Amino acid sequence: MHDTFLEYVLDDLHNKQLDMTQCTYVLPSKRSGTFLKKHISNRLKKSIFSPQVVSIQEFIGNLSDLNQTSNIDLLLLLFEVYKESQIDESDDFASFINWGQTLLQDFNEIDGYLIPAEDILNYLSAIKEINHWSASKEKTELVENYLQLWKNLQTIYHNFYDALLKQKRGYQGLIQREAVKAIQSGNHEETNTNPIIFVGFNALNAAESTIIQHYLEQGNTYIYWDIDSYFLNDPIHDAGLFVRDYQYNWPYYKHQHKIEPQHNFLEKKNITITGVPKSISQTKYVGQLLQTMGQNEEIDLTKTALVLADETLLNPMLNAVPKSISEVNITMGMPLNKTVLYSFFVNYLELHLNVSERGWFFKRVQEFISNPYTLALSSEDLGNFAQRMSKDIKEGNLLYINADVLSKYPKAKDLLSVIFPSGKISPMEWINNCLLLIKRLKTIYQDEKNALELEYLYRFYALFNQLGQYLSKVDFMGELKSIKNLFKQLANMETLDFIGQPLSGFQIMGMLESRNLDFETVIITSVNEGILPSGKSNNSFIPFDVKRDYGLPTYKEKDAIYVYHFYRLIQRAKNIYITYNTEPDVLEGGEKSRLITQLLTDENLRSNITHTIASPKISIESKPLIQIEKGYQFMEDLKAFAQKGFSPTSLTNYIRNPIDFYTRNILRINDLEEVEENIAANTFGTIIHDSLEQLYTPLINEALTEENLKSLKKQVAGVVQHHFEKNLSGVDVSKGKFLLVYNVIIKYLHNFLDDELKQLQRHQIKILSLEERYEEFITVPGVAFPIKLKGTLDRVDEFDGTTRIIDYKTGRVAPKNVKITDWEALITDYDKSKAFQLLCYAYLYSKKHGISDLQAGIISFKNLSQGLFPFSEDKNNLINADTLATFENYLYQLIGEICDAAVPLMEKID
């Protein structure tokens, strides 16, 4: 029993009497090479030069004289080759980058698997020809263009291949294909006489397999597979899929050699599988687990690894690692597009992509100024421009931010000229502006000594410089939108690497970083279908059946790679903790992984496994209704409020829910103001009220006539426009949603005037007052302080000699809202709030004018055709002295309850 696979390899070399210091080691990754060197140095008595330890990529790279090139360089070159091909209508770079990446991956696979490119690309073209969606014999131009790309694929591939060879550059597959050519033609001079040791491979493509077999046949070469007999001898276990294949098909194994598997999987181990709801909870759970491990003497944290199957959990996981673990070593990159700084630059880019001649659209501005980095830039000495601008946008209802608005923040003038430059900007100017912003942020974070933020800034600084270099080389990126995809692509491929001591401390890593390494304790998170294994992600133009026929890997093989890594991780470990998300999520993978089910159904592991579901303790307590005692302060505030006056709305607030009355009317906590992109109901109402007031004011105390109403109709449009601008500054009525609303209001007012004209034919109407405020002090029995009742009456008129009080409503009104059969409901049921309001108005009016026989009603603009909805009590539409006396009793009762210190405010639930 060896502790680790790498130590087993060294022991075996020793048994074969090979000098381990004189071998060349080839491993899947550089990282495992670091560990191998550590094990070699542990065995040495004296200092030596390090033996050659290379990754398979470096090894193959040395066989050809080509250098591997970055993905973006390849994409730019591929785009140039594509532009020069025989395609009439070629895509611009912004569209190309969406599919160019996939094409590159396909070329890479075709080369890595040594497939004759002509065959497979012609085959693809033929398939597309048969499958295209146009049923007619004559192809449309669109279909022609679509098929042209497929017909030209072969030419594009060859021209791309040749262009790269000329520049002595290549992608991985191309370098591998050239390396195979070199060894097969015998061009490659072998200078190395040391034994070559291939260590710990699993899935090899055709090129790698050919090269390794070539060396095995030549002799003086050894290969070690990290495979357990448990998987190798099971004909259907995916973890052994590739190695079984080599065992049956490589001539090297058909002769005399045998694969020597390991026998560790069935050794005693503890496997704990835990389902945790949601991804973030898994990090919390792991945090607790590490806390307990830290206190456990038997667990050595330096031999512990936390493997994140879902690498986006790195940030929350770092926050969950307990403080007691002093050394944490992260050996995985964090993609730059998962950082908040990335969203800052994306918001900044969106801001410029959505600028129009009217200025910057407020939503994009709000997004940008609320980003943490903008807030960091918006300091005291710059007049806190971000916070102020946010407030000004809401208060001024600014839909667009333009130079006039920006001039209000003179302290931040320099910075704002970078954020909001005048005129359209080119991609290069955008990059330079980003570099200026980075410079500003750098100064801020240097003062704060914030190393992590400075690291982020440095990575983006490098990224923008890289972008700038690409732009200077190419001429097809004149538009800002074409840089958007390139920037996104770059941020996706570039990672923020954490520099740590890979050989010490507790390790956090991704699945692929764990190759060839063994740990005593392993924690694996997010073991869900769609994450581990990652399932059918089809990033390829080559259909499944074509891949299968040509021996290209399909998703089945890709799954098997992850299955192998998973089993290899737990093969030698003693303590294994596996967590998965119990809540299948559309975005975050599905149910628990088949790997877990496989472990749970394995007879041989039954005694070693525990499976539990961890969920936070949830107790559902019925929430007691809020009850607020009326203390001294409340009573003082209430007296002050009573002095200013109770309005019908404040009283109906109390009827709906006493707590509402407390928060809105006493504490005056109002809802946050938002910028109105769509007109709000209350603004709509205000515009109608104000327009009607302005139109009818000249006619007060006059009998209405047909002529004067007709002259009002002509003024409607101008009056409405005026009130629109007054209530919604910065809004353009000539187009968009506001034009529709504007027309609706005009229609409402025309309908209203037409209705009035119709009434005039049979009735006499005289306007007495408009929007008049009424205030009366009343003495409520049992209340020791004076109470003012106040209200604004929209319109009072005389209709055939009867005084009418009219309230305008823009919402829908039902007759039942203004009818009363049971007086008790008036002060207990919010449905009757409209009847309550009308009675308040009638009461105020009769107090002032001493008139008791009147009518009060509502005109609803939503159902104008139904005319006035009058208040009625038991089918009687007139309000007389009796009605008002009864109302007064109930009003006193309601106000008495509000002002009674002994009656607490009780919450009402609708």
DOMAR-737203 format. One record per residue (C-alpha): x, y, z. Coordinates in steps of 0.02 Angstrom, whole numbers, padded with zeros to 5 digits, always signed. Layout:
<kolnus>
XYZ/...
</kolnus>
This chain:
<kolnus>
+00000+00000+00000/+00079+00164-00057/+00022+00331+00006/+00010+00408-00165/+00018+00356-00347/+00175+00462-00381/+00268+00374-00239/+00213+00206-00309/+00291+00256-00477/+00457+00303-00396/+00460+00141-00295/+00428+00039-00450/+00567+00127-00546/+00682+00088-00400/+00631-00097-00410/+00669-00094-00596/+00841-00028-00547/+00819+00133-00644/+00899+00291-00578/+00750+00404-00544/+00859+00559-00560/+00908+00512-00738/+00733+00491-00810/+00625+00611-00911/+00450+00616-00838/+00298+00661-00944/+00139+00703-00847/-00036+00766-00890/-00009+00936-00808/+00130+01047-00743/+00053+01045-00572/+00075+00859-00543/+00257+00885-00596/+00284+00999-00446/+00225+00860-00330/+00332+00730-00419/+00487+00838-00392/+00442+00852-00208/+00433+00662-00191/+00599+00641-00283/+00686+00768-00172/+00617+00681-00016/+00712+00523-00068/+00879+00603-00106/+01027+00608+00010/+01118+00744-00087/+01077+00890-00201/+01063+00856-00386/+01003+00946-00542/+00818+00914-00560/+00772+00778-00683/+00671+00836-00832/+00486+00843-00786/+00372+00904-00925/+00187+00910-00963/+00126+00811-01115/+00095+00977-01205/+00276+01032-01183/+00338+00859-01231/+00240+00858-01394/+00282+01042-01425/+00467+00996-01424/+00436+00867-01561/+00375+01001-01682/+00454+01173-01696/+00289+01265-01670/+00235+01377-01528/+00063+01370-01453/-00036+01530-01483/-00169+01614-01379/-00349+01584-01422/-00384+01764-01469/-00237+01773-01590/-00304+01616-01671/-00478+01690-01685/-00413+01850-01765/-00313+01752-01892/-00459+01635-01927/-00569+01788-01958/-00445+01856-02085/-00439+01688-02175/-00629+01679-02172/-00644+01856-02245/-00531+01808-02391/-00631+01651-02434/-00758+01639-02576/-00907+01693-02471/-01015+01832-02543/-01095+01893-02382/-00974+01868-02239/-01016+01906-02058/-00937+02051-01966/-00817+02013-01824/-00950+02035-01688/-01055+01894-01764/-00906+01789-01815/-00836+01777-01639/-00996+01689-01583/-00967+01540-01697/-00780+01558-01737/-00736+01490-01565/-00836+01331-01598/-00756+01308-01769/-00585+01325-01690/-00626+01187-01566/-00683+01074-01707/-00523+01104-01806/-00426+01068-01647/-00515+00901-01623/-00500+00850-01806/-00312+00878-01798/-00287+00804-01625/-00375+00645-01682/-00274+00641-01846/-00429+00636-01955/-00405+00681-02139/-00485+00853-02138/-00548+00840-02320/-00652+00687-02280/-00742+00751-02129/-00766+00930-02191/-00835+00874-02360/-00947+00753-02267/-01010+00897-02159/-01043+01004-02312/-01142+00862-02393/-01246+00838-02234/-01287+01024-02228/-01335+01019-02412/-01459+00879-02377/-01523+00950-02214/-01546+01133-02254/-01718+01197-02213/-01768+01261-02384/-01890+01137-02460/-01897+01221-02631/-01779+01172-02770/-01724+01351-02795/-01620+01403-02645/-01651+01575-02573/-01507+01695-02551/-01507+01662-02364/-01490+01474-02387/-01357+01501-02521/-01252+01605-02401/-01276+01477-02263/-01219+01334-02375/-01074+01435-02445/-00988+01433-02276/-00998+01243-02267/-00936+01222-02446/-00789+01334-02407/-00745+01254-02240/-00611+01144-02317/-00525+01292-02401/-00538+01395-02241/-00461+01252-02143/-00314+01229-02264/-00277+01415-02281/-00284+01434-02092/-00169+01284-02067/-00043+01350-02194/-00047+01527-02124/-00006+01460-01951/+00134+01348-02013/+00214+01497-02101/+00212+01593-01937/+00276+01439-01842/+00126+01450-01729/-00017+01333-01696/-00159+01273-01587/-00141+01115-01486/-00214+00995-01615/-00110+01065-01757/+00051+01052-01655/+00005+00871-01613/-00028+00828-01796/+00139+00904-01847/+00230+00812-01706/+00157+00645-01767/+00215+00685-01944/+00389+00723-01877/+00411+00558-01785/+00332+00453-01922/+00443+00527-02056/+00593+00503-01944/+00633+00690-01957/+00642+00709-01770/+00816+00682-01701/+00803+00602-01529/+00938+00685-01425/+00874+00622-01259/+00944+00452-01209/+00863+00453-01036/+00722+00331-01003/+00554+00416-01034/+00420+00386-00904/+00239+00426-00948/+00141+00448-00787/-00045+00448-00747/-00133+00472-00913/-00313+00427-00948/-00401+00498-01102/-00279+00519-01245/-00323+00584-01417/-00259+00493-01570/-00104+00602-01585/-00051+00580-01403/-00088+00395-01414/+00017+00376-01573/+00163+00471-01498/+00162+00373-01334/+00150+00208-01426/+00295+00259-01540/+00406+00283-01387/+00347+00122-01304/+00390+00024-01462/+00563+00103-01467/+00603+00039-01293/+00683+00127-01143/+00509+00197-01106/+00387+00154-00968/+00207+00201-00941/+00111+00202-00776/-00078+00206-00772/-00166+00264-00616/-00308+00139-00629/-00382+00025-00498/-00414-00157-00540/-00592-00126-00479/-00629-00016-00631/-00510-00096-00755/-00584-00270-00738/-00764-00211-00738/-00813-00211-00923/-00940-00072-00904/-00866+00045-00773/-00838+00215-00855/-00686+00256-00747/-00589+00120-00839/-00660+00154-01012/-00503+00225-01093/-00372+00116-01010/-00472-00043-01052/-00473+00016-01231/-00282+00037-01234/-00260-00133-01152/-00358-00218-01294/-00301-00114-01442/-00120-00060-01419/+00002-00180-01503/+00120-00148-01356/-00003-00238-01240/-00045-00374-01365/+00135-00438-01358/+00208-00464-01188/+00170-00312-01082/+00028-00301-00958/-00056-00153-00873/-00022-00163-00687/-00173-00092-00597/-00179-00031-00417/-00284-00109-00279/-00339+00032-00165/-00521+00065-00202/-00590-00067-00086/-00476-00022+00060/-00569+00041+00213/-00634+00218+00189/-00772+00329+00257/-00883+00406+00125/-01009+00537+00181/-01132+00597+00051/-01235+00749+00096/-01374+00834+00001/-01383+01020+00037/-01515+01139-00032/-01439+01266-00155/-01258+01300-00201/-01218+01433-00073/-01279+01321+00069/-01150+01193+00012/-01012+01319+00046/-01085+01352+00219/-01094+01165+00252/-00913+01140+00197/-00862+01286+00309/-00937+01196+00460/-00858+01033+00404/-00685+01114+00397/-00713+01190+00568/-00741+01015+00641/-00595+00943+00542/-00479+01077+00610/-00519+01017+00787/-00497+00833+00741/-00322+00772+00785/-00329+00628+00662/-00358+00734+00508/-00205+00815+00431/-00261+00971+00339/-00103+00974+00234/-00163+00810+00158/-00339+00877+00129/-00412+00943-00033/-00574+01032-00070/-00622+01002-00252/-00751+01121-00327/-00842+01037-00470/-00928+01203-00500/-00785+01327-00506/-00898+01479-00491/-00916+01436-00306/-00738+01490-00270/-00782+01663-00205/-00919+01610-00083/-00813+01462-00031/-00668+01575+00017/-00786+01672+00128/-00845+01510+00210/-00672+01440+00254/-00655+01460+00443/-00525+01582+00511/-00446+01440+00610/-00371+01368+00449/-00217+01476+00428/-00144+01410+00266/-00260+01396+00118/-00186+01363-00051/-00294+01395-00203/-00239+01309-00361/-00373+01356-00483/-00403+01511-00584/-00555+01620-00564/-00620+01675-00735/-00617+01864-00745/-00797+01868-00803/-00851+01806-00631/-00784+01962-00544/-00881+02118-00495/-00750+02224-00584/-00800+02138-00746/-00981+02193-00720/-00916+02371-00692/-00835+02373-00866/-00984+02286-00947/-01102+02417-00871/-00985+02551-00934/-00987+02476-01109/-01178+02458-01108/-01188+02640-01058/-01100+02689-01219/-01190+02565-01329/-01356+02640-01276/-01317+02824-01297/-01429+02925-01413/-01439+03105-01469/-01546+03137-01314/-01409+03078-01198/-01376+02925-01091/-01528+02821-01046/-01563+02833-00859/-01573+02645-00826/-01398+02615-00893/-01336+02765-00794/-01418+02700-00635/-01340+02529-00662/-01170+02607-00684/-01176+02731-00540/-01238+02600-00418/-01091+02483-00456/-00976+02469-00303/-00828+02529-00406/-00918+02687-00463/-00963+02720-00281/-00778+02698-00237/-00736+02830-00370/-00872+02947-00306/-00783+03017-00155/-00813+03168-00041/-00693+03280-00139/-00787+03240-00300/-00947+03295-00215/-01016+03116-00201/-01078+03133-00380/-01146+02955-00394/-01259+02969-00242/-01317+03143-00294/-01349+03093-00474/-01452+02944-00418/-01560+03060-00312/-01576+03191-00450/-01630+03060-00578/-01772+03004-00464/-01826+03176-00409/-01817+03258-00579/-01887+03105-00669/-01741+03115-00790/-01758+02986-00927/-01599+03042-01012/-01440+03115-00938/-01361+03248-01048/-01227+03382-01036/-01345+03501-00943/-01374+03374-00806/-01188+03335-00793/-01144+03518-00772/-01227+03511-00599/-01077+03416-00529/-00930+03535-00558/-00816+03448-00432/-00818+03286-00532/-00801+03373-00701/-00639+03282-00753/-00699+03110-00707/-00871+03136-00783/-00792+03187-00948/-00712+03014-00951/-00871+02922-00900/-00987+03025-01012/-00880+03085-01158/-00965+03199-01283/-00999+03122-01452/-00983+02940-01505/-00823+02853-01454/-00717+02726-01547/-00666+02559-01471/-00490+02626-01442/-00557+02778-01347/-00665+02663-01242/-00511+02559-01196/-00411+02714-01152/-00555+02775-01043/-00559+02606-00954/-00372+02621-00922/-00399+02795-00849/-00534+02727-00733/-00417+02586-00680/-00283+02715-00639/-00406+02810-00528/-00462+02652-00439/-00282+02598-00415/-00243+02757-00316/-00397+02727-00207/-00355+02544-00169/-00170+02582-00141/-00220+02703-00005/-00330+02568+00071/-00192+02437+00049/-00321+02321-00029/-00212+02188-00111/-00352+02083-00185/-00434+02230-00274/-00265+02286-00341/-00238+02111-00410/-00407+02119-00500/-00364+02291-00569/-00195+02230-00629/-00274+02084-00723/-00398+02201-00810/-00259+02326-00844/-00166+02187-00936/-00326+02134-01024/-00362+02309-01090/-00183+02329-01149/-00200+02163-01239/-00364+02222-01317/-00279+02383-01371/-00140+02286-01457/-00265+02179-01552/-00359+02334-01609/-00202+02416-01676/-00169+02259-01782/-00341+02242-01861/-00450+02359-01960/-00619+02274-01940/-00665+02340-01769/-00722+02517-01799/-00884+02490-01705/-00898+02486-01518/-01018+02339-01525/-00888+02226-01608/-00771+02249-01461/-00908+02193-01341/-00897+02009-01391/-00708+02013-01399/-00700+02087-01224/-00823+01957-01159/-00726+01817-01242/-00560+01877-01170/-00631+01897-00995/-00702+01722-01007/-00535+01644-01055/-00420+01744-00944/-00413+01692-00762/-00358+01774-00603/-00227+01653-00540/-00195+01638-00355/-00012+01616-00317/+00011+01495-00173/+00127+01362-00106/+00058+01209-00195/+00150+01093-00078/+00086+01156+00089/-00076+01192+00177/-00255+01149+00140/-00290+01143-00048/-00438+01212-00144/-00441+01157-00326/-00546+01121-00479/-00576+00945-00545/-00439+00949-00677/-00308+01017-00557/-00323+00859-00454/-00245+00748-00588/-00114+00626-00520/-00128+00696-00344/-00187+00598-00194/-00255+00661-00029/-00306+00575+00131/-00461+00680+00150/-00561+00742+00001/-00714+00854-00005/-00803+00863-00173/-00944+00989-00196/-01085+01011-00325/-01090+00828-00376/-01247+00855-00481/-01294+00798-00656/-01245+00932-00779/-01097+00985-00671/-01011+00820-00636/-01017+00743-00764/-01059+00898-00865/-01181+00811-00982/-01224+00853-01161/-01148+01020-01197/-01138+01026-01383/-01004+01151-01430/-00975+01083-01602/-01035+01092-01781/-01003+00907-01805/-01157+00800-01771/-01150+00657-01646/-01158+00515-01773/-01018+00590-01880/-00910+00607-01725/-00944+00426-01681/-00902+00365-01857/-00738+00460-01863/-00685+00415-01686/-00701+00591-01616/-00750+00603-01433/-00935+00633-01401/-01014+00688-01238/-01008+00506-01182/-00818+00506-01185/-00812+00678-01104/-00922+00612-00963/-00807+00462-00941/-00660+00581-00914/-00749+00660-00766/-00802+00492-00699/-00619+00439-00701/-00562+00596-00609/-00699+00574-00480/-00657+00393-00442/-00471+00428-00446/-00494+00560-00312/-00580+00440-00194/-00474+00289-00242/-00340+00309-00107/-00427+00434+00008/-00477+00381+00183/-00610+00513+00218/-00722+00569+00077/-00856+00701+00092/-00969+00727-00058/-01101+00863-00064/-01234+00895-00195/-01374+01020-00221/-01543+00945-00178/-01637+01078-00275/-01620+01040-00461/-01600+01207-00545/-01618+01253-00727/-01454+01348-00722/-01353+01248-00599/-01368+01069-00657/-01500+00942-00616/-01528+00806-00488/-01391+00721-00388/-01259+00648-00502/-01264+00470-00569/-01092+00453-00485/-01176+00465-00315/-01310+00340-00364/-01172+00224-00425/-01083+00235-00257/-01244+00209-00160/-01292+00054-00258/-01120-00026-00248/-01132-00182-00139/-00946-00177-00096/-00956-00002-00023/-01115-00022+00077/-01028-00028+00246/-00922+00127+00210/-01057+00250+00154/-01176+00364+00246/-01301+00470+00150/-01391+00615+00233/-01483+00772+00186/-01426+00928+00278/-01551+01067+00285/-01562+01220+00394/-01680+01209+00541/-01841+01295+00492/-01980+01327+00614/-02137+01407+00550/-02214+01516+00681/-02375+01607+00647/-02328+01789+00651/-02423+01879+00787/-02518+02031+00723/-02424+02192+00754/-02492+02286+00901/-02428+02460+00943/-02467+02537+01111/-02504+02724+01103/-02364+02796+01210/-02330+02976+01256/-02233+03013+01096/-02371+02940+00986/-02503+03046+01071/-02395+03203+01048/-02373+03164+00863/-02559+03128+00847/-02605+03296+00927/-02491+03384+00803/-02570+03284+00661/-02747+03326+00721/-02697+03509+00725/-02643+03499+00542/-02799+03403+00500/-02871+03231+00465/-02908+03204+00282/-03032+03074+00219/-02882+02976+00148/-02793+02968+00315/-02954+02907+00398/-02981+02772+00265/-02798+02722+00287/-02842+02687+00468/-02996+02588+00417/-02892+02482+00297/-02753+02450+00423/-02713+02554+00578/-02527+02514+00552/-02537+02595+00379/-02608+02751+00459/-02463+02749+00583/-02324+02728+00454/-02395+02840+00317/-02483+02978+00411/-02396+02989+00579/-02218+02932+00536/-02239+02996+00356/-02137+02854+00280/-02180+02864+00097/-02134+02744-00041/-01969+02778-00127/-01981+02889-00278/-01941+02799-00439/-01907+02869-00610/-02068+02852-00709/-02031+02766-00870/-02212+02716-00881/-02330+02844-00809/-02386+02802-00632/-02571+02798-00589/-02561+02946-00470/-02469+03054-00599/-02602+03008-00728/-02737+03064-00605/-02647+03226-00563/-02634+03276-00747/-02821+03247-00773/-02870+03342-00614/-02757+03490-00653/-02813+03500-00834/-02998+03499-00786/-02967+03634-00656/-02879+03746-00782/-03013+03719-00915/-03163+03752-00805/-03095+03892-00693/-03154+04034-00809/-03332+03964-00798/-03354+03969-00609/-03523+04041-00554/-03587+04035-00732/-03719+03924-00806/-03635+03807-00931/-03683+03833-01112/-03652+03735-01269/-03538+03871-01340/-03422+03884-01193/-03404+03694-01180/-03364+03683-01365/-03230+03816-01346/-03156+03713-01202/-03137+03564-01319/-03019+03664-01429/-02905+03703-01281/-02889+03523-01218/-02729+03475-01312/-02628+03627-01258/-02684+03617-01077/-02641+03432-01063/-02469+03460-01141/-02433+03597-01014/-02479+03485-00865/-02382+03340-00937/-02223+03443-00941/-02257+03511-00767/-02278+03338-00689/-02150+03240-00790/-02002+03349-00831/-01887+03281-00964/-02022+03177-01047/-02050+03181-01234/-02237+03177-01274/-02208+03163-01460/-02162+02978-01463/-02165+02814-01372/-02268+02764-01222/-02297+02943-01167/-02378+02986-01333/-02503+02846-01302/-02541+02906-01126/-02555+03085-01187/-02684+03032-01315/-02780+02930-01186/-02794+03083-01072/-02853+03192-01216/-02982+03060-01262/-03043+03052-01081/-03065+03241-01073/-03155+03249-01241/-03272+03111-01184/-03300+03204-01020/-03346+03365-01112/-03459+03270-01234/-03549+03192-01086/-03572+03364-01007/-03643+03430-01174/-03768+03287-01176/-03825+03328-00998/-03849+03512-01046/-03984+03465-01170/-04101+03416-01029/-04027+03497-00873/-03956+03658-00809/-03781+03653-00735/-03689+03791-00646/-03511+03771-00577/-03494+03836-00398/-03313+03793-00357/-03162+03688-00413/-03023+03606-00311/-03076+03706-00158/-02999+03665+00011/-03117+03648+00159/-03064+03645+00342/-03174+03630+00497/-03129+03610+00680/-03239+03482+00763/-03259+03436+00945/-03261+03249+00967/-03336+03189+01133/-03202+03108+01243/-03057+03185+01146/-02969+03320+01246/-02885+03409+01102/-02956+03500+00950/-02976+03403+00788/-02969+03479+00617/-03056+03391+00472/-02997+03444+00300/-03026+03398+00119/-03014+03463-00059/-03174+03453-00160/-03138+03423-00345/-03296+03508-00403/-03457+03578-00330/-03599+03621-00449/-03785+03654-00453/-03882+03527-00555/-04062+03581-00587/-04054+03675-00421/-03977+03531-00319/-03801+03556-00251/-03686+03415-00308/-03513+03373-00240/-03412+03280-00371/-03253+03180-00346/-03153+03127-00500/-03074+02954-00501/-02962+02886-00639/-02982+02707-00576/-03133+02594-00593/-03280+02620-00474/-03422+02500-00437/-03593+02561-00377/-03575+02455-00218/-03425+02563-00164/-03540+02714-00141/-03697+02629-00072/-03729+02602+00111/-03849+02480+00191/-03758+02448+00354/-03681+02603+00436/-03560+02499+00541/-03470+02446+00381/-03429+02628+00345/-03293+02632+00477/-03239+02450+00473/-03241+02398+00290/-03114+02477+00172/-03225+02433+00023/-03338+02575+00079/-03195+02702+00081/-03266+02795-00070/-03435+02816+00017/-03342+02875+00172/-03247+03006+00071/-03405+03073-00010/-03490+03089+00160/-03337+03181+00229/-03347+03305+00085/-03535+03330+00109/-03510+03352+00297/-03373+03483+00271/-03479+03574+00141/-03636+03579+00248/-03536+03640+00400/-03471+03786+00299/-03625+03832+00199/-03762+03771+00315/-03844+03674+00173/-03898+03498+00216/-03991+03436+00062/-03862+03389-00067/-03796+03254-00179/-03619+03183-00179/-03549+03067-00311/-03402+03003-00409/-03365+03021-00593/-03251+02880-00649/-03151+02907-00808/-03137+02718-00832/-03327+02705-00849/-03382+02880-00902/-03531+02815-00998/-03615+02769-00832/-03614+02952-00777/-03614+03001-00594/-03609+02865-00459/-03706+02952-00320/-03689+02910-00136/-03848+02820-00085/-03920+02754+00076/-04060+02627+00055/-04093+02684-00124/-04101+02867-00071/-03978+02974-00171/-04000+03134-00072/-03897+03174+00081/-04002+03264+00212/-03981+03324+00392/-04020+03150+00461/-03890+03067+00351/-03759+03192+00406/-03805+03173+00591/-03787+02984+00577/-03621+03006+00487/-03560+03125+00621/-03592+02992+00755/-03489+02865+00662/-03352+02993+00621/-03340+03035+00807/-03332+02851+00848/-03189+02823+00724/-03088+02977+00776/-03125+02936+00958/-03047+02763+00934/-02894+02836+00847/-02867+02963+00985/-02901+02845+01132/-02732+02811+01213/-02800+02651+01290/-02842+02569+01122/-02682+02503+01041/-02655+02507+00853/-02697+02332+00791/-02638+02267+00624/-02775+02215+00503/-02740+02082+00372/-02833+02096+00207/
</kolnus>
